[in-house]
Amino acid sequence: MSLRIALIGLGRRGLKTLQRYASVPGAEICLLCDTDPQTVPTDYAHLPFIADWREACRADVDLVYICTPWDTHCAMACHAMEAGRHAAVEVPAATTVEECHRLVETSRRTGRQLLMTENCCYDLFHLETLEMVRAGLLGELTHLEGAYIHPLENGEAEWMQQSYLSHGGNPYPTHAFGPVCQLLGDDRPARLVSLTGKNGINTTLVRTEGGVSIMLALDVATPGRPYSRLQTVCGTRGFVQKYPVPCVRVEGEWNRRAPLIELWHEGHRLGVPNEMNYVMDCRMVEALTTGRRPDIDVTDAALWSSIAPLSRQSALLGGQPVDIPDFRRPR
């Protein structure tokens, strides 16, 4: 039996989600929701359509997949979980610390999963780096860097541009921070400082309980600056970095046939448009249909998303340190 999905939001990201799920085994998008029925592509006009997102959250489905503006994610996801449905949200999952707590508490109380669709955690270079770290090839981690350096192109949603430029901190941290946190294992990010300069360019520094330093960078305004997520890992025995040119300085063997790496190559063989999305979607569907713990659960979504409001708080205070909540524990 397929995982039945209601898709809310048929903008740029929602339409891409609708198209790519044709290649995801074990899943079926069976209901569409948007405020404008004209957004439904002709090829999908046969699917039931609902304009009210609350009604979509209560529909006879297993998962509500939310592709709407950031400030709507928490309310929609919580409504879906309260209705007995699992919820998946685009990044970030929440825009305030209170919303991050609310997502965790609602998921725990209802027993429903909240999954954040952070595809950069399934980048092939990151998956290989993760196996190197697990094999101990980098020794003890000392410093990590992640970034979202991506000049917005013409045609990007106006609300997104305004969100970046008016936020005051880093409103879109999870592409940088999610992969970093997976490398950390049980070492918890505990405190940050953040500064924002001209054109909304932000630098956030994080320190973990174990003493690892993390640098997160955001720049969506500099024309012509090459795309980069940095993906830098420093350890006592080695160094890896993906951008601008992949660099691997480690000695020893690691598991090149790990399940997630194999799944990435499966997507490549199938010719899917984006292998990261393929791995992310397949893993999410598998977790919900088998009961396996998701790769990215609600506490991950809360932690990674919390960097947005916390970086803003620190930047508005002139770069003062701000504590990062431990979302694994009740507040």
Disulfide bonds with the S-S distance in Angstrom:
none
